[in-house]
Amino acid sequence: MLRAIAQCRTAALGGQSEVCETCGVEQIGYNSCRNRHCSKCQGAARAKWLIAEQALLLPVPYFHLVFTLPHLLTPLIRVNQRVLYTLLFQAALQTLQKFARDPDHLGAELGITAVLHTWGQTLTEHVHVHCIVTGGGLTADGTQWRPSHPRFLFAVEALSPVFRGKYLAGLRRLRKQHRLHFAGESAARAEAEAWTTFLRQLQDRAWVVYAKPPWGGPAQVLKYLSRYTHRVAISNARLVFVGDGVVRFRYKDYAAGGAAKIMELRAEEFLRRFLLHIVPPRFVRIRHFGLLANRARPEKLARCRHLLAVVAAAATSALPTPNGEPPAAGPAPAAPARCPACGGGPLRVIAVVAPQRGIPP
């Protein structure tokens, strides 16, 4: 993975030679690695995903909730990423469903888009899932759309202990099924007594569920998703200096009120932290649940739009794309590349540049 990112858009991956049809300047455009952990390769994937996402949005307010795992779990997560990340999705979903299906709270099924993030501002482990949730839901019999309270979905003080209980129940189940590995810092917790103490410590802690202010509608949701869903642990824009065996990067210190600061790490430590956030192969970081789950999704969304007195076409035609244009039926064709020398001439491919094997990253 590191080799792929290091070789991204270099001669090692090959590319194409282009000439400007106006000024005649030639240049080489190198191929990208397309690795999902590469900050330079997320634009096309983000645009394609957003176009598909437009069809799923309903003309209702949306809420943003964040479910965070306590740092005490970090050593165990390192050696059980797949099962414990999956458990986080499940616990967050089950928590929201418990409240949503309760007639005393809403009595309906929500639409949920969940995005896994594993990092904090300084690249340390901070495992959490962002949930974008419809401000209301469809009743079980499909006859009503029930809106939520306009200012909040559910009380976070009530969500937190339920989330903790769901996750800890899942942990116990995984251990009973012998699906947890214990190694490194978590090795000592394999013993029964240590495991019981560990669970008690987790039970005694307050688990964080954070609710951000609601968005007014689907246009704001799309704007948020366009810059957030395909993030990687750190973007190139945050890098200040790379050289002399060190890396300096910008970060926000939330303990100091979000003040902008610069951190310096040895290159080895920077790479170690970056690698902490490589998800397992084929692991899905963005998931849909409830009304947006693949099974029966078209029928449920159509029913919701009918109850909201909106047809599907009207629900999507008013949504802006990331560049402010009306959404297209599919991914828009790429605009012709322009010459970086004269700024106006179109570029024409004149040759294919073969990958140069053996070039060090």
N, C-alpha and C positions, 0 to 999 in steps of 0.2 A: 504494500500500500504506500509506504513512504517513497519507494522508488518511483511508483507511478506518479505521485504528486511532484516529486523533484524533477521528473522528466516532462511534466506537462508543458506543452507549447514550447518545446525545444527541438533541436535537430534529431534527438534520439527517437522521437515519434514520427518524424517525417512531416510532410505538409504539401504545400503547393506554391509555385512561383507565380506571381501576379504582376501585370503591367498596367499602368494607368493609361487609359485611352486618350487622355487630354495632354498630360505633360510627359509621358513616356517613362516615368520613374518605375523601376522594378523593385519588388520586395518579396520576401518569403513569409508566408503565414503558416506557422507550425500547428500541428494537430493537438487537441486537448486530450487529457487522460480519461475524462468522464468518470472519474472516481467520485462517489457520493460524499467523500470526506474532503474533497478538494474545494477550496473556497472559490477558485476561478471557474469551476465547471457547473455551477448550480443555476445559472441564468436560464438556460434552455429548459431544464427539468422543471424549474419553478413556473415558467410561462405556460408550459404544457399542462401542468397540474392545475394551475389556476383557471384555465379555460374549462377544464372538466369540472372544476369545483363550482363554477358559476351556476351550473344547472341544479346544484343541490341546495342553493340558498333560498330561504323563504323570506317573504316581506314582513318580518317581525324583528323586534329587538333581539340582540344576542348578548350573552353574558360570557365573561372570561374568568374561569377558576383555575387555580394552580394547586396541585397536590404534590407535596414535597416529602421525601423520605428523610428520616433523621440520619445524621452523619454516623451514628453508632453502627448503622447497617453497612457502611462502606466496605470494610474488609470482606464481608460475606458476599456483597454484590460483585466484587472484583473477580471472584472465582465462580460465580453463578449468574453471569449477566443475562443470559437468555431467559431463564426461568424467573428471575427476580424482576427484570424489566417487564416481562409479560404479566407477572403478578401485580405490578404497579398499575398497569392498564386495567386489569380486572377489578382491583380494589376500588379505583376511582370510579369506574363504571357502575359497580354494584352499589357504591355509596350514593351516587346521583340517582340511580334507579329506585333505590329504597325510598328516598324522599319524594321523587317524582310520582311514583305509583301510589303513594299514600294519599287517600282522598282528603285528609286533613291538611296536606301541603299543596298538592296540585291534582293528583288523580289522573295522570296522563303520561304518555311516552314522549321523551325528549329526543331531539336530534343532537348528536354529539360528534365533534371532530376533536381528536386527541393527538397531541404532538409530544414525543419524548425528547427532553433535553437532559444532558448529564453533567453539564459544566457550570461553573461560576465564572465571574469576571476574570479571575486569575488562573483559570484552567484547572482549578482543583475540582474534586468530585462534588457535585451538587445535583443529585438525581431528582428530577421532578417531571411532571406531565402537565402540559397546558391543555385545558379543555374549553373549547368554544361551543357554547350550549344555546339552543334556541330558547327564547323567552316565552315559553309555553309548550304545549304538547297536544298530541292526539289522544283522545280517550280510547279505552280498550275496545269499545264497540264501534269506533270509527265514526261516530255521529257528531262529535264536538271538537272544536279547537279551544283549549282552555289556556288563556294567557296567564303569565306569571305576574307577580307584583312588578310594577314598572321600574322600581329602583333596586330590587334585589331578587335573586332567585330563591335561595335558601340561606338560613343563618349559618355562617361559617363556624360559629361556636358549636352548633349542633352537628355539622358535617364532620368536624375533626375527630371526635371519639369514634364515630361509626367507621370512618376511613381507617383509623388505627386498628379497630377490631377486625375489619375485613382482611387487612394485610397480615396481621398476626395469625389469624385463623388459617390463612393460606400458607404461611411459614410452617406452622405446625403440621399441616397436611403434607407439604413437600418433604419435611423431615421423616414423617411416618412412612412415606412412599420411597424413602432412600433416594430422593432426587436432588439432594443438596450435597455439594462438595465442600470440604473443609481443608484449607491449605493456607500457608503463610500466616498472616495475622489472625485469621479465623480458625486456625487448626485447633486451638485449645477448646473451642466451643463445641467440638464434636462430642465431648464427654457429657453425659446426661446432666450432671449437677451444674456444669458450666452453662449448658444450654438453657436450663431452667432459670438460672440467674440472669442470663442474657435476655430472655423473654420478659422477665420481671422488670428489667431496666428499660426495655422498650415500652412496656405497658405504663410505666411511671412517667414517661416523657410526654410532653404536649406535642402532638403532630400538627404540622402547619398546613392549613388549607387557606389559601388567600383568594379573595374575590376582588377583581378590578371593577371599576365603574362600567356599567353596560354601554354597549354601542347603540346608536340610534336605529340602525338597520343594516341590510346586507351590503350596501356600498362601503360602509366603514369596516365591516368584517373583511371584505375582499382586500381593502387597502392594507389592513393589518396582516392578513395572511401573506400578501405579496412580498412582505419584507421579513417574514418570521419563520415560515414553515421549513424552508430549506437551508437554514443556517447551519454552519459547522462551528466547531469549538472556538475558532478565532478566524477573523477575516484578515486579508492582506492589508486592509485600510488601517487596522489597529497597530500594525508593525511600524516601529519607529526606527530601529537600527538592527541590522544583522551583520555580525562580523567580529573578529578577534575572539571567537569562541563564546560570544554572548548574544542574547536576543533581548531587545527592549521593546515593550509594547504598552499601549494605553489601556487603562481600565477605569471603571467607576468604583469608587470606594463607598458602598452604600452605608457602611458604618459611620462615614463622615458626611452623610447627607448627599451622597451621589457625586462627591467631588472627583474631578478628573485627575488621575495620577498616572505615573509611568513606573512600570516594574521591570527590573533587570534580572534575567535568569541565565545561568550557564546553558549553553546550547543543549547539553545532554539532559538537563532538568526540563528544559522547554519541550524537548521531544518526548520525554517520559510523560509529562502531563498531557501533551497532545494525544498520545497513544491511549491514554486512559479512556478516551471518548470514542474509540473505534467500536462500533456496534458489531455484534456477530454477523457472519455472512447471511444474507437474505432476510435479516431481521427487519420487520416493517416498523418504521418510526412514526408514521402518520396513519391513524386508523379512524374508522367511522363506526358509530354505534347507534342503537335505538332506531329512530326514523331513517337514519342514513346508512344503516347496515345493508350490505349487499342484498340479502334476502328480502324480497318484497319491497325494496326501496322505491322503484318507480310507482307502484300502486299507492304506497303510503304518502309519498310526496304529492302525487296527483290529488289524493283525497284532501290533504292539508290545504293545497292551493284552492281547491273547490270551496272548502269551508271558509277560507279567508277571502273568498270572492275574487280570486285572481287566477287567471289561466297561466299555464307554465310558460308560454312565450312571453307574456307581459312581465312575469317575475324575473326573467333573465335579460330582457331587452334593455331595461333601464340601468343595468349594472355597468360601471365603467371597467375597462381593462386597465392594466397597470400604466399604460401610456395615455389614458384619458379618452381613448376612442371607444365607440360602441363595440361590444364583444362580437367576435366572428363566430361562425358555426364551428370552426376548427382552428388549429394553430395558424396564425397569419404567416404568409410567406416572408422569409427574411428579406429585409431591404438590401439592395445592392451595396456592396462595400464601397466606400469612398476613399480616394487617395489621401494618405496622411500628409503628403508633400504640398499638393495644391488645394486640397480640401473639397474639390468639386468633381473631379473626374472619376468615372466608374472604373473598377478594376476588373481585368479580364485574366482568367487563368491561362498560363502559357505552358506550364510544365508541372508534373507531379514530382515532388521531392521524396525520395525513398528514405525510410528510417535509417539512421546511422547507428548501427549496432555497436556496442562496445564503448559508447560514450559514457563516461562516469556521470552519475546524477549530480 
